Structures are given as structure tokens and as C-alpha cells.
Amino acid sequence: MVALVIALALFFDFTNGFHDTANAMATPIATGAIKPKTAVALAAVLNLVGAFLSTEVAKTVSGGIIREGSEGVQITPEIIFAGLMGAILWNMITWLKGLPSSSSHALFGGLIGAAIAGIGLHSINFESLMQKVILPAIFAPVIAGAVAYVCTRLAYALTSRHDPETGDKLTQKRGGFRTGQIFTSSLVALAHGTNDAQKTMGIITLVLIAAGTQPTGSGPQFWVIAACAFAIAIGTYAGGWRIIRTMGSGLTDVKPAQGFAAETSTASAILASSHLGFALSTTQVASGSVIGSGLGRKGTSVRWATAGKIAVGWLFTLPAAGIMGALTAWLVGTGVVGVVIAGAAGFASVLLMYFESRKSHVGHHNAVEVEEAGHAVRFQKKKAAAAARANKKRGGQK
């Protein structure tokens, strides 16, 4: 059972990778800063590296949310199996719909639902859940969005130029921001590895503690860190193109300057949360940053209908994954037959959703339509300024 849970945890890590590729690479792909295949390959390598840089979030997952050990409850591998099943199914459902939901909250929801169904309410450390999961989920995307808004306004204000004769704003190339996006998106991918890869490390550590092969309160072993790092890197390389399409062009039309601002604020929030041990939803932070950058650029608009669908997905992630985790926990509680039925049903569901996705295939060739980017918003004043200069030139010639 322990081996089965570890295998399932690594598969969840794989789904986390392709589910969250968009967090780092959707905006640079949309602006043409990086080619799609190059972007996912770069994100995969940096996720791999980032996974080795911190284990604080892993400790939060393995010893913060579920009360385990002599002073709490003895969580079983069956409960963890059920929680992972709920998280994987919700990840696949939202991926099929192209919704950038939180893999982190799916994982926590699945575990919480399974623990409550299999053990009881007393198994959950609600204080830790509130401090390190719920509150960051509320404030992090708002803060990241506000920072992205301010950074976008500053980027356009500091790089704008005026016609020396009329004083009107002129369209200006901002190719430097496109180059800068290569570095900021890379930082987001690195930060993602420091946060999201840790969650699966925490799950595997939790099951090893539950099985009695590792002492309570200890961190992840090196082989766990390495296995999770490679699993999330492979998943990242797989792409997750449906969600890249939503993040790259579904929320707002992204230009290099605002993409640069969004990625900078996203990376800052994720790195800070990883240092503090907050199991942050990187998807929520990235979405908030994209919305904030869209509000910060004149001449563009946020597609609030799409943003509303994403918000509904966020709202339902914890309870939906929790319900699926609870149902699986009830099933595996019946014994070996229940475990087999739950595993077979989960495997069949994943296959069904995969074949359903092939009916309307989304890949690197059609995920995001890259427009001619690198230019500021074209103001109508530009035409007036050009006309004024032409008239003045004709007057001088006369």
C-alpha cells in the first residue's frame, strides 16, 4: 500500500507539473518572447532545480495540516491514497476544461476530505490550515495583482516618450521587456519548483511516517526530493497547453511590458511564501498578476467572464476535491476490494478524460495565437501628431 501511494503521489506531481506550466510560461509565449516548445523545456529544467532549493513547504504538508504522531492521530496510507485520488481527479477535470485551478488546494482538499471521512474532524489542524493555506489563498493573489498593476503602470510611464513638437505620446517599441520576460518567466518557474514540488515531497514523507519507516516531524529524504523533482519536471515538459491558452490570451491581451510586470510580481510572491513555509497556490498568484497587469495597461481590458469562471474553480477546488477524497476514503475503508475498485475507477476516469481531450486537441501549435508584440498601445493621438508634423513641414517648405 505504501508503494502504491508513493506511485500515486508521483503521478499527482506529474499532473501538477503540466497543470501549472502556464503560471510561468503563458505570458512569454503569448508575447512571442519564447517559442512554445523552448518555454516548456526551460520551465521543466528550472522546476527541477527549484525542487532542490527548499523543503519548508514539504514540512508544512507532512506535519502541519494533518495531526499525526503520538499527540495526534495515526493517519494511514489508505487515507493518503484516497486524498491523492481526489486531488488527481480534480486536476484532470480542470485541465480538461482549461481552468487554471490550484493543484495545491486540490491536494489539501482531497487529504482533508479523506481524513475527515476516515478518521474524523479531530484529525485536521484547523489553525495551521487557516494560517498557511486559507489566508494566503485570499491575500496572495490580491497582493500580487496590486503589485502587477503598479509595476505595469510604472513600466509604461517610465518608457513613454513624447513628440518634441506637439507633446503628444507616441507609440514606442519596448523590445527590452520582451527580452526581460525570458528572465522573469524563468524566475517564476524556479520559484514554482521551490513551492509546488515540495507538496508531493510532504505527502510521501507523510506516508513514510504513517508506515513507521520515518520518525515524526522529520523532513523529506533525498530520494524523495529527487523523485518529486523529476516527476514535476517531466509533467511541466508535457505542456498543459489548454491552461496555457487560458492564461496567455483568455484573461487579457498580454504585451511584453505587462507580462514582465506580472511575472516579476508572481515570482516575488511565490519565493516569499516558500521561504515562510506557506503552501501557496501558485496558480492563483499567477492569475491575479495577469489580471492586475491587464488593469494597469491603458487600451486593454480584462475578460471578466473568464476571470469569473476561474474564480468559481478556485472556490470549488477545496470542497470538490474533498468530496472525492471522502468518497474514496469510504470505499477503501471496506478493505482490499475497495482499494482495487477505487484504483480501477480512478484509472478509468483519467483515461476517459484524456481521450475526451483528444477530440479537441490543444498543443503548442494552437495554444496561444502570438500577435505582433513589443509595441506600446497605439493611441489615436499618434495620428493627430503625425498630421501636425506633416502640416508644419509643408508650411516650412512654402
Buried (B, 14 or more C-beta within 10 A) or exposed (E): BBEBBBEBBBBBBBBBBBBBBBBBBBBBBBBBBBEBBBBBBBBBBBBBBBBBBBBBBBBBBBBBBBBBBEEBBBBBBBBBBBBBBBBBBBBBBBBBBBBBBBBBBBBBBBBBBBBBBBBEEEBBBEEBBEBBBBEBBEEBBEBBBBBBBBBBBEBBEEBEEEBEEBEBBBBEEBEEBBEBBBBBBBBBBBBBBBBBBBBBBBBBBBBBBBBEEBEBEEBBBEEBBBBBBBBBBBBBBBBBBBBBBBBBBBBBBBBBBBBBBBBBBBBBBBBBBBEEBBBBBBBBBBBBBBBBBBBBBEEBEBBEEBBEBBBEBBEBBBEBBBBBBBBBBBBBBEEEEBBEBBBEBBEEBBEEBEEEBEEEEBEBEEBBEBEEBBBBBEBEBBEEBBEBBEEEEEEEEE
